[in-house]
Amino acid sequence: MTAVPDPQRIIVRSELGLGHINLCGDPTDASFMRCVKNVLGVDLPSRPNTIQQGADVVAYWLGPTEWLLVTPAERESAIASGLRNKLSDQFVSVVEVSGGHVVLHLCGNRVRDVLAKGCPVDLREGTFVLGQCAQSHLAKAPVLLRPVANGVELIFPRSFADYLERWLASAAQDYGGWVEHPASAMTPQGISSGPNLLDDRDVGTSA
């Protein structure tokens, strides 16, 4: 990670090379939970808005019967296949959804202040802590947020990549701007960035 010359400046990094799997099943079924742990090496989170992290996977709670699994891209196919094989006799859903998501890592002392301009979740450090996640929106974009050791991680649909790039750049201006965001990683050639939804009213004013 490049050092932040200005502690207020926001550094944004696209996390590339990740695989995403959507998993649905019954957490009250001990066999389901056991089989998933055998494949992932970690229990699925059972408490709302929490995560479990293993050696090569992060499992995000999305709902009572739904999880998002994020893993290195080279492991995605093997994990998805392993889940389908182990759970072949159960009523479950295992869908690889990597192409539809973007993952950003934001760091800097004022990251939570920037995000608070467009997100209704209470992002204060004593409230939104390691081990939690939250599904919400950032301005007009649906997002999954997770606090990490030196910032906040955002996962969102690729169709909102251009919009959120613009929104974050505008929202960060009060805190010294942002740096080191490779736009090509968010909007690769051949993938539509979607409509420009940016509106001055989307970006709140700082306190």
N, C-alpha and C positions, 0 to 999 in steps of 0.2 A: 504494500500500500504506500503510495506517495505521501510524504508528509504534508500537512496542511499549513501553509505559510501564514495564513490569517485564520485564527481559531474560529472565527465566525463564518468563514467561507464554507460552502457546501461542496463536498466532493461526491460525484455521482459515478458509479461504476456499473456497467452492464455485466451481469454474471452469465457467461456463455458456457456451452458444453454441459447443460443440465437436461435431464429427462424428467418428464412429469407424467404421473399415472393417477387417474381418478379411480378410487376404489369405493364400492358400495357393498354393504353387508350388514349382518345382524350382530351387534356387539354383545347381545345377551346370549348368543350361541357360543359356548365354550370351545366347541370344535373349530368354529370360524376364527376366533381370536388366537387359538393355539396354532392353527395352520399358518395364519398370517405372520405370527411371531417367528415361526420356523423359517419362513422365507426372508423376512426383513431383519431378523436378529434383534428386534425391539418390539415392545408392545405398542399397539395402536393407542393413541390418546383417547381416553373415555370421558374426560371432563371437557365441557364446552370451552372453546376458544383457547385450547392448549396445544402444544406440540410435543412429540417425542423424537429424540434424535439418536440415531444409531451410527455405526461406523461409516456407512455409505448411503444413508437415507435420512430424510426428515419427513415425518408424518404430521400433517396438519389436520386438526379437527375442523370439518366444514359443516357438520350436522350430526344428528343422532345416529345416522347410518351411512355417513359419507366422509371420506378422507381424501386429501391430496398427498401424494407421495412424490418427493423431489429427490432425485438421485443423479449421480454422474451419468451423462448420456450413454456411455459405453455399458452401463449396467441396466439401463431401462428395459431392454428387450428381455434379458435374462430374468429380471425381477417380475415383469409382467407374465412371462411364460411360467415361472415358478408358481405364482399365485393362481393362475388358471389351472395348472396341473393339480395343485394341492386342494383347490376348492371346486374341482370339477363336478362334484356331487352335491353342491350347495347352490342356493339361489343368490348369486352375487353378480356384480358387474366389475370388470377390470378393463379400463379404457386408457390407452396411451394418448396423451393430449399435448405433447411437448410443443408441436408446431404452433399452438394457439396462444402461448404465454411468453411474456417478457419478465425477467427478474432484474430488478435494480437494487443495488446496495448504496445507501446514502449515509455519509458520515460527516461529522462536523458538530460543533457545540450547539448550533441552532437548528439542527435538522428537525426536531420535534416542533419547534416554533413555526418553521416553514410549512410542515405538513398540517399543522393545526389551522392554517388559513383556509384549508379546503376539506378537512376531515372532521366529522363530529365526534369521533372516538376520543376519550380522555387519554392523551398520549403522554402525560406527565411521567417522569422517570420513576416515581414511587408508586405509580398506578399501573402503567403498562410495562411489565417487567419480563426478563428472560424466562422462556418457557411458555409464554403466552402468544396468541395470534388473534387477529381480529379481521372479520370481513366487513368492509364498509365501502365508502366511496371517497375519492379525492376529486373535489370539484364534481365533474360529471362522469368520471371514470370509476368503474367498479374495481376495488383493489383488495388484496389480502396483505395485511401488514404483520410483520414480526420484528420485535426488538432483538438486536444482535449486540455483540459485545461492544462494538464501536459505532453503532448507528441503528438504522432501521432498514429492513428489507421490504421491498414492495414486489408483489406478483400481480400482474394484470393482463387482460387480453391484448394481444398484439395489435388489434385494430385501434387501440387507444394510444399507441406508442408515440405518434407524432404529437397528438394533443397533450399528453402528459409531459413530453419534452418541453413544449412551449410553456405549459402552465408552471412547471417547476422552475424554469429559467426566469419567468416573471416573478414568481413568489419569492425566489431567493435573492432578488435584487436588494431588498432591505438589509440583507445579512452578508453583503460583500459578493453576491453572485455565486455562480457555481463553476466548476472546472472538471476537465477530464471525463467528458461524456462522449463516447464515440457514437454519433447518431446512426452510423451505418449498422451498428449492432442492434439498434432498436427497429429500424425500418430497412431491412435488407432488400436489395434489388429484387423486384418481382413480387413483393408483398405490399398490398395497398395499406397505406397508413390510416385510411378512414377519413371522415370529414373533419374539417377544422372546426372544433367546437369552442375554441377559445373566445372568451368574452371578458371584457374588463371587469365585469361584475363577478366573475368566477374567483378572482384573487382577492382575498380579504385584506384589510389593512392591518398593519402590525399594531400591537397595543402600545 
